[in-house]
Amino acid sequence: MSTPRDDDALSWDGDDDPTLDVRGEQTPPRTRPPVAEEPEPLVPSPASTRSVDAAPAPVASDVPTAPQAPDAADAEPREDDDARPSGAMGNGGLVGIGMVAATFLLFAVGWLVAGLRLLDAGLPVDDVALVALTIGAALAPPVWFVATLALTRRKATWLRFVILIVGLVLLVPWPYLSTGALV
């Protein structure tokens, strides 16, 4: 059994203030703002244009109207669109991105190893040029990966994977594979 002193430890001074009672108040559910209706065309009312002897003016529904531009609310992306932002990627997409990232990392290592092998091959190319080309080739796969992720942030997930796969095909370290990868 609890004593009033124990209950005091679980309350604040002024908890019994009736102005703080929010149990009866309910916040309305959060809804999408209503779409504004299209304004009526600017046609003068029949009563204001009618003279005593004049024929009745056409009713607003008889007058053809010009097509209206879409509302700004219609231009906004909706939740049911096929293109989901990358933040909503599922587990399979994240695993796929990780596998592609690991492949790009292996490609970077392959370009680095191939470039270092070319330095020892005694080619008639300046060593500074070979080092610069090796560094550029080794940085190409990570740069492609990061640029693709940054530039396709708001695009569909399938488009992101297509661009990443194109990068995998373009950035295969052929010198590494052709000089004997397993030797």
SEFI-734644 format. One record per residue (C-alpha): residue number from 1; residue in three letters; x, y, z. Coordinates in pm, 1 decimal, decimal comma. Layout:
<rs>
+-----+-----+----------+----------+----------+
!   n ! res !       c1 !       c2 !       c3 !
+-----+-----+----------+----------+----------+
! NUM ! ALA !        X !        Y !        Z !
...
+-----+-----+----------+----------+----------+
</rs>
This chain:
<rs>
+-----+-----+----------+----------+----------+
!   n ! res !       c1 !       c2 !       c3 !
+-----+-----+----------+----------+----------+
!   1 ! MET !      0,0 !      0,0 !      0,0 !
!   2 ! SER !    137,3 !    338,8 !    -90,9 !
!   3 ! THR !    138,3 !    638,4 !    131,7 !
!   4 ! PRO !     51,2 !    988,8 !     15,3 !
!   5 ! ARG !    416,3 !   1074,3 !     58,2 !
!   6 ! ASP !    510,7 !    805,9 !   -200,5 !
!   7 ! ASP !    254,1 !    943,9 !   -445,7 !
!   8 ! ASP !    403,0 !   1291,4 !   -406,2 !
!   9 ! ALA !    728,0 !   1165,1 !   -551,1 !
!  10 ! LEU !    548,0 !   1076,7 !   -876,0 !
!  11 ! SER !    375,2 !   1410,2 !   -927,8 !
!  12 ! TRP !    467,4 !   1771,3 !   -987,5 !
!  13 ! ASP !    342,9 !   2068,3 !   -796,5 !
!  14 ! GLY !     47,2 !   2204,7 !   -990,8 !
!  15 ! ASP !    -56,0 !   1876,5 !  -1158,9 !
!  16 ! ASP !   -407,4 !   1927,5 !  -1035,0 !
!  17 ! ASP !   -444,0 !   2260,0 !  -1221,3 !
!  18 ! PRO !   -765,4 !   2234,9 !  -1431,3 !
!  19 ! THR !   -622,6 !   2451,6 !  -1709,0 !
!  20 ! LEU !   -364,6 !   2183,0 !  -1782,8 !
!  21 ! ASP !   -621,7 !   1908,2 !  -1839,8 !
!  22 ! VAL !   -600,4 !   1802,5 !  -2203,8 !
!  23 ! ARG !   -786,2 !   1474,3 !  -2178,4 !
!  24 ! GLY !  -1103,2 !   1618,0 !  -2330,1 !
!  25 ! GLU !   -919,3 !   1787,6 !  -2617,5 !
!  26 ! GLN !   -827,6 !   1577,8 !  -2915,8 !
!  27 ! THR !   -602,5 !   1687,8 !  -3195,5 !
!  28 ! PRO !   -756,0 !   1639,4 !  -3537,9 !
!  29 ! PRO !   -593,8 !   1370,3 !  -3751,6 !
!  30 ! ARG !   -331,0 !   1497,3 !  -3988,3 !
!  31 ! THR !   -470,2 !   1511,0 !  -4338,4 !
!  32 ! ARG !   -362,1 !   1641,5 !  -4671,9 !
!  33 ! PRO !   -476,1 !   2000,7 !  -4730,2 !
!  34 ! PRO !   -777,7 !   2022,8 !  -4957,2 !
!  35 ! VAL !   -710,4 !   2100,6 !  -5318,9 !
!  36 ! ALA !   -839,6 !   2443,2 !  -5410,2 !
!  37 ! GLU !  -1118,2 !   2438,5 !  -5662,9 !
!  38 ! GLU !  -1063,8 !   2604,3 !  -5997,9 !
!  39 ! PRO !  -1183,3 !   2964,7 !  -6001,1 !
!  40 ! GLU !  -1487,2 !   3039,0 !  -6207,8 !
!  41 ! PRO !  -1419,7 !   3221,2 !  -6534,2 !
!  42 ! LEU !  -1451,7 !   3594,8 !  -6524,3 !
!  43 ! VAL !  -1784,9 !   3638,7 !  -6695,2 !
!  44 ! PRO !  -2009,3 !   3922,4 !  -6587,2 !
!  45 ! SER !  -2331,3 !   3817,5 !  -6428,4 !
!  46 ! PRO !  -2635,7 !   3823,1 !  -6658,5 !
!  47 ! ALA !  -2820,0 !   4070,1 !  -6437,7 !
!  48 ! SER !  -2547,7 !   4336,0 !  -6452,8 !
!  49 ! THR !  -2504,3 !   4329,7 !  -6833,6 !
!  50 ! ARG !  -2868,2 !   4308,7 !  -6929,2 !
!  51 ! SER !  -3031,2 !   4624,8 !  -7046,2 !
!  52 ! VAL !  -3400,6 !   4672,7 !  -7078,8 !
!  53 ! ASP !  -3418,8 !   4579,0 !  -7448,8 !
!  54 ! ALA !  -3114,6 !   4353,5 !  -7473,9 !
!  55 ! ALA !  -3124,0 !   3979,1 !  -7510,5 !
!  56 ! PRO !  -3022,6 !   3773,4 !  -7210,1 !
!  57 ! ALA !  -2649,8 !   3715,9 !  -7177,4 !
!  58 ! PRO !  -2518,1 !   3359,9 !  -7201,6 !
!  59 ! VAL !  -2488,3 !   3168,7 !  -6878,4 !
!  60 ! ALA !  -2136,7 !   3095,9 !  -6753,8 !
!  61 ! SER !  -2173,8 !   2727,4 !  -6838,3 !
!  62 ! ASP !  -2236,8 !   2814,3 !  -7206,3 !
!  63 ! VAL !  -1910,3 !   3006,5 !  -7239,7 !
!  64 ! PRO !  -1610,1 !   2790,6 !  -7328,9 !
!  65 ! THR !  -1319,6 !   2831,3 !  -7092,1 !
!  66 ! ALA !   -950,2 !   2809,3 !  -7163,2 !
!  67 ! PRO !   -769,7 !   2507,3 !  -7017,8 !
!  68 ! GLN !   -634,0 !   2583,7 !  -6674,9 !
!  69 ! ALA !   -278,3 !   2513,1 !  -6565,8 !
!  70 ! PRO !   -247,0 !   2229,6 !  -6313,1 !
!  71 ! ASP !   -251,2 !   2330,9 !  -5950,4 !
!  72 ! ALA !     69,4 !   2333,6 !  -5750,2 !
!  73 ! ALA !    -73,1 !   2057,2 !  -5532,2 !
!  74 ! ASP !   -104,0 !   1832,0 !  -5838,1 !
!  75 ! ALA !    260,6 !   1895,7 !  -5931,0 !
!  76 ! GLU !    386,7 !   1761,8 !  -5597,4 !
!  77 ! PRO !    486,0 !   1395,0 !  -5587,3 !
!  78 ! ARG !    234,2 !   1172,1 !  -5420,1 !
!  79 ! GLU !    299,0 !    887,5 !  -5181,4 !
!  80 ! ASP !    165,4 !    630,2 !  -5426,8 !
!  81 ! ASP !    418,2 !    710,6 !  -5700,2 !
!  82 ! ASP !    635,4 !    427,8 !  -5828,9 !
!  83 ! ALA !    958,2 !    621,2 !  -5775,3 !
!  84 ! ARG !   1037,9 !    593,5 !  -5407,8 !
!  85 ! PRO !   1317,5 !    800,3 !  -5262,8 !
!  86 ! SER !   1628,3 !    608,6 !  -5172,2 !
!  87 ! GLY !   1559,9 !    659,6 !  -4802,8 !
!  88 ! ALA !   1272,0 !    411,8 !  -4839,6 !
!  89 ! MET !   1493,3 !    137,1 !  -4981,6 !
!  90 ! GLY !   1426,0 !   -209,4 !  -4846,7 !
!  91 ! ASN !   1664,5 !   -465,3 !  -4706,2 !
!  92 ! GLY !   1728,9 !   -623,8 !  -5046,2 !
!  93 ! GLY !   1823,7 !   -287,2 !  -5192,6 !
!  94 ! LEU !   2063,5 !   -216,5 !  -4909,1 !
!  95 ! VAL !   2228,7 !   -557,3 !  -4946,5 !
!  96 ! GLY !   2254,7 !   -497,5 !  -5322,4 !
!  97 ! ILE !   2413,4 !   -156,1 !  -5267,7 !
!  98 ! GLY !   2662,7 !   -316,7 !  -5028,8 !
!  99 ! MET !   2755,0 !   -583,5 !  -5281,3 !
! 100 ! VAL !   2801,7 !   -326,7 !  -5556,5 !
! 101 ! ALA !   3012,5 !   -112,2 !  -5320,6 !
! 102 ! ALA !   3235,3 !   -410,7 !  -5241,4 !
! 103 ! THR !   3273,0 !   -481,2 !  -5613,6 !
! 104 ! PHE !   3372,8 !   -120,8 !  -5681,0 !
! 105 ! LEU !   3625,2 !   -143,2 !  -5398,4 !
! 106 ! LEU !   3773,9 !   -460,3 !  -5548,9 !
! 107 ! PHE !   3789,9 !   -288,6 !  -5887,4 !
! 108 ! ALA !   3982,1 !      0,4 !  -5731,0 !
! 109 ! VAL !   4232,1 !   -243,9 !  -5580,6 !
! 110 ! GLY !   4256,6 !   -420,7 !  -5919,0 !
! 111 ! TRP !   4338,1 !    -94,3 !  -6096,8 !
! 112 ! LEU !   4597,2 !    -10,1 !  -5832,5 !
! 113 ! VAL !   4767,6 !   -349,2 !  -5859,2 !
! 114 ! ALA !   4761,2 !   -335,6 !  -6240,0 !
! 115 ! GLY !   4914,6 !     11,2 !  -6238,5 !
! 116 ! LEU !   5189,8 !    -93,4 !  -6002,1 !
! 117 ! ARG !   5265,2 !   -392,9 !  -6225,1 !
! 118 ! LEU !   5294,0 !   -159,3 !  -6523,8 !
! 119 ! LEU !   5552,9 !     46,4 !  -6333,8 !
! 120 ! ASP !   5774,3 !   -261,9 !  -6308,7 !
! 121 ! ALA !   5717,6 !   -362,6 !  -6672,6 !
! 122 ! GLY !   5964,0 !   -105,7 !  -6808,0 !
! 123 ! LEU !   5722,3 !     67,0 !  -7047,7 !
! 124 ! PRO !   5851,6 !    366,0 !  -7245,1 !
! 125 ! VAL !   5619,8 !    595,1 !  -7042,4 !
! 126 ! ASP !   5736,5 !    831,0 !  -6772,6 !
! 127 ! ASP !   5691,3 !    696,4 !  -6419,1 !
! 128 ! VAL !   5511,9 !   1014,3 !  -6307,8 !
! 129 ! ALA !   5252,9 !    968,0 !  -6582,4 !
! 130 ! LEU !   5201,7 !    602,5 !  -6487,8 !
! 131 ! VAL !   5157,8 !    693,3 !  -6120,3 !
! 132 ! ALA !   4908,0 !    967,9 !  -6207,7 !
! 133 ! LEU !   4712,9 !    733,1 !  -6436,8 !
! 134 ! THR !   4720,2 !    458,0 !  -6173,3 !
! 135 ! ILE !   4583,0 !    690,4 !  -5906,2 !
! 136 ! GLY !   4315,5 !    819,0 !  -6144,9 !
! 137 ! ALA !   4217,0 !    467,4 !  -6245,7 !
! 138 ! ALA !   4207,5 !    350,1 !  -5883,2 !
! 139 ! LEU !   3986,2 !    643,0 !  -5783,1 !
! 140 ! ALA !   3740,4 !    600,9 !  -6072,1 !
! 141 ! PRO !   3528,6 !    318,5 !  -5920,9 !
! 142 ! PRO !   3473,9 !    484,6 !  -5579,5 !
! 143 ! VAL !   3402,7 !    818,8 !  -5746,4 !
! 144 ! TRP !   3146,2 !    653,9 !  -5977,5 !
! 145 ! PHE !   2979,3 !    484,0 !  -5680,3 !
! 146 ! VAL !   2960,7 !    796,6 !  -5462,3 !
! 147 ! ALA !   2850,9 !   1018,3 !  -5751,4 !
! 148 ! THR !   2575,6 !    773,6 !  -5844,3 !
! 149 ! LEU !   2446,1 !    759,2 !  -5489,4 !
! 150 ! ALA !   2456,8 !   1137,3 !  -5455,3 !
! 151 ! LEU !   2297,5 !   1218,2 !  -5791,3 !
! 152 ! THR !   2022,9 !    954,4 !  -5776,2 !
! 153 ! ARG !   1913,8 !   1032,9 !  -5424,7 !
! 154 ! ARG !   1556,5 !   1122,2 !  -5524,2 !
! 155 ! LYS !   1529,1 !    879,3 !  -5815,7 !
! 156 ! ALA !   1383,0 !    531,9 !  -5832,6 !
! 157 ! THR !   1588,6 !    247,9 !  -5687,1 !
! 158 ! TRP !   1594,1 !     54,1 !  -6014,5 !
! 159 ! LEU !   1748,1 !    355,3 !  -6192,3 !
! 160 ! ARG !   2019,8 !    375,1 !  -5928,8 !
! 161 ! PHE !   2105,0 !      6,9 !  -5982,1 !
! 162 ! VAL !   2109,4 !     46,3 !  -6361,2 !
! 163 ! ILE !   2361,9 !    329,4 !  -6336,2 !
! 164 ! LEU !   2572,6 !    133,0 !  -6087,4 !
! 165 ! ILE !   2574,9 !   -173,4 !  -6314,9 !
! 166 ! VAL !   2677,8 !     43,0 !  -6610,9 !
! 167 ! GLY !   2967,1 !    163,4 !  -6394,0 !
! 168 ! LEU !   3062,8 !   -194,4 !  -6312,2 !
! 169 ! VAL !   3077,8 !   -281,1 !  -6680,3 !
! 170 ! LEU !   3277,0 !     29,7 !  -6773,9 !
! 171 ! LEU !   3526,9 !     16,2 !  -6489,4 !
! 172 ! VAL !   3635,7 !   -348,4 !  -6500,2 !
! 173 ! PRO !   4013,3 !   -352,4 !  -6442,1 !
! 174 ! TRP !   4105,4 !   -519,2 !  -6772,5 !
! 175 ! PRO !   4482,4 !   -467,0 !  -6731,2 !
! 176 ! TYR !   4465,5 !   -660,9 !  -6403,6 !
! 177 ! LEU !   4267,1 !   -941,4 !  -6561,0 !
! 178 ! SER !   4475,8 !   -957,5 !  -6878,3 !
! 179 ! THR !   4815,2 !   -962,4 !  -6704,2 !
! 180 ! GLY !   4729,3 !  -1271,1 !  -6507,8 !
! 181 ! ALA !   4510,5 !  -1202,5 !  -6208,0 !
! 182 ! LEU !   4586,0 !  -1535,6 !  -6049,0 !
! 183 ! VAL !   4961,4 !  -1534,9 !  -6099,9 !
+-----+-----+----------+----------+----------+
</rs>
